[in-house]
Amino acid sequence: MVRCSLAASQLGVALEMPAAEASALAKQHHQYRLQIETHDPAADREMLERLARWCGLFSPAILPEEGEEPEALLMDVTGCELLFHGERKLADRLLARFRRRRLTARVAIAETMGCAWAVAHFGLPDRSRASEGSWSLRSVRAGDSVPADAIVIPEGRGASALRPLPVEALRIPGEFLEVLGELGLTRIEQLEPLTFASLAERFGDPLVRRLGQAWGLVSEPLLPPEPAPPVHADWSFEEPVDSSQILQAVIEKLIEGIVALLQPRGEGILRLECHLHESSSQRDQWSIELVSPSLSLRHLTELLRLRLERSPLAQPVMSIRLLASKTAPLSVRQQSLFHEEEGGHDPYALGPLINRLRGRLGDRAVLRPRRQADAQPERACRFDPVKQIGKGRQGEFKPWSPGPRPLRLRSRPVPVEMISLVPEGPPVRFCWDGQEHFIRSVWGPERIETGWWRGSAVRRDYYQVETAQGYRYWLFRRLEDARWFLHGSFD
């Protein structure tokens, strides 16, 4: 276990505990159901970067903290508080924005980045004593309850807020923490009487730098990294070329050059553009998009070949440019020796197949179902083109339908002839596809109606029926005209 929630820790789940042991502990408490997710640092970092862009409303300078596995966002709000009528309202609005997305967050604003980070992770001011000029802090480390309000350290109070905190709040490496612990230096206030020169001589620059950043003696500018220029490769012919074989050979050479440039950056290609300069001074441009970043020379060459087959040359070509217009970090995923459950599979393994199908048949050749909040069954989902795979985490499926739904649902309901004992009663027999079906069991009705804002409202009574032959169907009666339709089957 790498992380655990407060409820899980109360059950005895601890960090570095095997997942099987954590599951066994949860099973002893029948009122709890433990949900375990695979630890994916690359996906966590990507989500944190997306949250940083999402918080751009509050400041243009916002980045994930330093480190291999960042857990916090650092934001420079200098001057931005004027747009929100003060730091308190800015912090409250930021915290409310996270809550609306059901995200748990701790927000702290202070004079320095180091002080804000320390208070958000380790301390919370006691407002009852804040008016008296003193600060009482309680730990809010992982496993403790999250503070209900955002924390704003008033100007000039940063040092007093830092003093009672543990030295871990200085963001220093673990080896320094061990040495400080052996010397009995466990709180920041114990470092205050020591000079920077003595600390630097004994512990080196990292401790002095972090301590100076927390106290505001060392600047900590928040500068977003400059985006790397797009990688491209060019080829010019001495004479116009109209041979597809020659073009494919040249394209393969250009891909080799692009792959060689992207490998040191640890990035893979998501979008590759091909610009053809034709002999008539016209330009032809097309591109391929991948569902997951890749640097496979063979795979990229195959995709470009498939795309070239779909777009035959209209005129001879004078020059070619390949441009990696969209890239993404190559994720290194931990492999498992055994599947945790029967039928388990790696979603990334489908990437090459999806890319080939899209390259040969078009972007809408591979679709993904998406659930929609619509009461009308045929509009309860939509099919979107697969753009990326491996995004997010596959949590436990939670049924959302109010009743059972058929395995097969027809895109359009089929009219059937129905016989009922009473006009508005359950069905007894129906005719469909030239055959007569006698109904043995009936479940229903389940009424489904759509809102008035849809224009032509839908009002139906659905029945689940089982025929004498053992087949189960989903039928409904349209309330406007009492006509019957078959909408799906459960077999």
Secondary structure, DSSP 8 states (H G I E B T S, - for coil): -----HHHHHTT--TT--HHHHHHHHHTSTT---------HHHHHHHHHHHHHHGGGT-S-EEE-SSSS---EEE--TTGGGGGTSHHHHHHHHHHHHHHTT-----EE-SSHHHHHHHHHH--B-HHHHTTT---B----TTS---SS-EE--TT-HHHHHTTSBGGGG---HHHHHHHHHTT--BGGGTTTS-HHHHHHHH-HHHHHHHHHHHTSS------------EEEEEEEEEEE--HHHHHHHHHHHHHHHHHHHGGGTEEEEEEEEEEEETTS-EEEEEEEEEEEE--HHHHHHHHHHHHHHS--SS-EEEEEEEEEEEEE-------SS-SSTT---GGGGHHHHHHHHHHH-GGGSEEEEE---SSGGGSEEEEE---SS-S---------SS---SEEEEEEEEEEEEESSTTS-EEEEEETTEEEEEEEEEEEEEEE--GGGSS--EEEEEEEEETTS-EEEEEEETTTTEEEEEEE--
